[in-house]
Amino acid sequence: MKGNTETKKRSWFLKFLDAIETAGNKLPTPLTIFFYLAVLVVIISGIGAAMGWSATGEMYNASSGAVEETTIKVVSLFSISGLQYMLTSAVSNFTGYAPLGFTIVIMLGIGVAESSGYLNGLIKKVVKITPAMLVTPMVVFIGVMTNVAENAGYVVFIPLAAMIFKAYNKHPLAGIAAGFAGVSGGFSANLLIGSADATLSGFSTAAAQTIDPNYTVTPLSNWFFMIASTILITIVGTLITELVVIPRLGPYKENGDGTLVEPTGEMTRKEEKALSISNWVFVAIVVFFVVCCIPKNSFMRNAETGSLINNSTLMNAIIPLFTLLFFIPSFVYGKLCGTFKTDKDVVASFNKAIASVSGFVAMAFVAAQFTSYFGKTNIGRILSFKGAELLQSLNVNSVGLMMCFILVAGFVNLFMASASAKYAIFAPVFVPMFMKLGLSPELTQVAYRIGDSTTNIIAPVIAWIPYILTIMKKYDKDTGWGTLVSSMLPYSLAFIISWSVMLALWMVLNLPLGPGAPVFYTMG
């Protein structure tokens, strides 16, 4: 939703974004769009199957642990068997749609935090102690850091980013944009090692060992580069928010169904005391979680490997843990302030929270079908193989090759959201190919992660798009897909350009990508 930029002459780029927003918002509702996309996938799959569309290439087989040559064919849903699949899988597609369960569970905690007044008090306190000039970089940085907890950043932090921005008299949609840019656009960047590091390094190792049987890519292999990337994304994300997104949106005018929190006025002494006690309860819960994670045989760890990251109870239960982290301090705050007098008040907060995302639930049903159909038909996988063939045919130097690889990864990401699924296709092709050209598997992995991250925020297949559109409408009911894309496109362009330049400089300077992880590879 572009705001009134007064009499200032708008640049061609802002006019371009305005055109994208206008055209995008003239499209049908997101639910209808997902329906049309699902129908389109069915039709294309029928055409592709009839014409024999397929692609062949090497792909990592997780069950066998080996790289195998695989032929992928389009699976038609425009058939009796396809119709049977669509009918019989409709419910399981919906119930298995990850954003749905995550959103409903976390909203139970957020609903209590909102109704009790605890979230209101927290934001007032943040506004009181944080200088306004640090708000945007803080939001982008925290957004980047939340990806270590995987989906929690989408569910928890993006709505909070909108609330924080509004509390500072900044446009809440700019807060959503900044938070989304950090969480999703900066998905690969982090100061910590996450589950993605472990997953991708496993694929890289398997692919590298087809050339060098003794080569191992560790989860730390991109750590140095990703630390620097966190700083880069925070700076670039802040600049785009302040110089492009906020001026373009203009002054905020309430045009939605109300925010989750309306932080106004000063806190009373009773509220201050309740907030202090509740915050200590919050700290105590965090300490308890940390203590539970310390023992090597902790139930929070992976029972087989002892890892706290890769397939651990901690990571698999992160959404329920965050829900408890919201619920318990909020319940204490509500009791101390008197907003929760009986259990009926708590139940009412649950009901209110679920009602606030009812529109998302309806949209999620259709989006889940589209996501399932797209995966079932193999269209995304075939695009990945074709992209690999295109890149293999190019004749450019090592820096140029990595830049092209980033673009291919970013383009394919628009149609195939899963980072690990794409890399299962990309790694067996590109890791050995680039090793033969003297480029390390760690470098290939870094370049892939840049392309995969930077187009997340404009990819229509990202599962969290319906949820983010729902949050946006809380602040402006006239927003739509066009508003989201026009707001996120500047971040996507800025991220892919600046991140690629940083990687090129990293290669020229021949800096290690992580502990024992070189840029270049020497055969033998």
Steps between C-alpha positions, in 0.01 A plus 500: 500500500689802384455811697484861396850606407382859481637716225840339472574366157498123510795318347454248219566219746225614738266537203594146399417373850174695495408331171577156647287577804209634297504207260549248779219636714261484204547126500235288673531422872799285603267206564367528145852538359614181670194326358585618147863395548391154613278465193785624278738241645246225426463615138875543442569158652253345255666674204849414626419133553336475155807658337743287701674779688786365710851576622792275593783573738682386809313537828575414862286213628449552874383143560801333338751774584633493144502731199297337224409592145130573505246571230215723610178500300196723530225326694159587358220602732278554196390137512280258693790405728579870545139572593510214751818644651352849529183373665663257742787730602301822548460460877853370563645783285316748722580342837861441394550862386774610741407871530147407609595300808786732593277806473212362705727370778706817532189720483373335820803645680486833319125528572565473874789747474275747319189468717690507827677823405845342531590555134378858525723557804802340333473721195459811717818401683689437174390838367611667821853356506587461128606807297282550193804490270574142607151360446534407132844335526382321815196358316702387197775349717261311726316380190823354363583337833157337535566268205708283734162405648370428148130592466468685831619822336207506261236421760629697795726779385339648187178600686713640784705703251181671381397579859842641585507723191154636575599571859784717361258679265649316204279334241413148628514361145862617488556302819353191333724560198814545712421196712419284197817617327710392797320172571466378141723712276789452741410135563856369454671768708548455874755535776413148614499158336152376411335187367539623141879491543486135603256401225677674211847389609379140488394541138829677416706222660318226307547688172865589568590139578413400143821688410700471821388210728675657801344846469267613778296819518418584862206703635756772584617523138319831426512650848748786440319610186158481666616711795609769254173448311300575816667841523447562128131406501436713810662806338342455156160410647508810718591727209226360276242535779594859585577633153249314282222320686408753771504806268300309239232388745464849641316589823297217652122534506301235686311301238486148638316301762730623776845394608582212728623752755438871534778622732380836629533697819727465801512189714358513852708394802297179518574423134868579546523256792306232310726546196814471712383177666382355169831582334683314777269206440591525131871495587451205734331300223784577258757395761303180562502422127875568482573279801293222345714520185838478674531128590639285218214257548237775524152423370531826305775352282496259208493159672747349250746780428465721808453804275295795621441614142462216255169317552503566873206524739589867551465586131201274439316647801602863448145625430342343815797628702446853369129467579583414862748789505214734409227333702651461848633859554185639336278297732698626800470859373126463448449362852709774661328778303152354536434458128469125559256445786381149409582227252221637278712807431790283385276289277353817352852614407553167320177543307582858405846401375370215284222722360764755394658247261177346367559658159844343488354156576271522196786621280727227637265227377534611138871587530568152641338339196708711261822416687417130497409495129816686402717252686310197374532598134884535514487829307734672749754215487506504121566875505793434736653245263456730202662785691796274573535413131497869409774585748720211385488638148646840597866588444597766756765551768460377859352824638262534206404134535404549865298810412311302235448214746348743752257628235398148398447397864299816563285449190423136578413603857205693360343168404639254755506623857678226695870583537598142578291350216661733245848437634443124480475564125762775470780355716569179301523704180682816601726394787700246290490725193640798688757283681638402158530873427691558826213637709429352842172330602472755780502781242229330295290463814540868590405616151195275503390638837523858374277430200259292707459769769473819299193405296307345790326828568353528148436129434129415468562140611631595845251341741496799735368751243132449600585558866694820428217634282261433789719698741524787250121527478483564875654838425360573154210302360578624147838329485557199279761302316604808305575690822714215632698447179556871439623539860732198489645535149747777603635275777531204262693701242721669758575173680592301190723779365681584827533136608639400158750786509613392846549142379699624200728703730530197730619294205744765380649531850493120538359517854393181681123446494510324836745303718707293256274596211691655207360680198703297252553127463809321374445156346676225692 
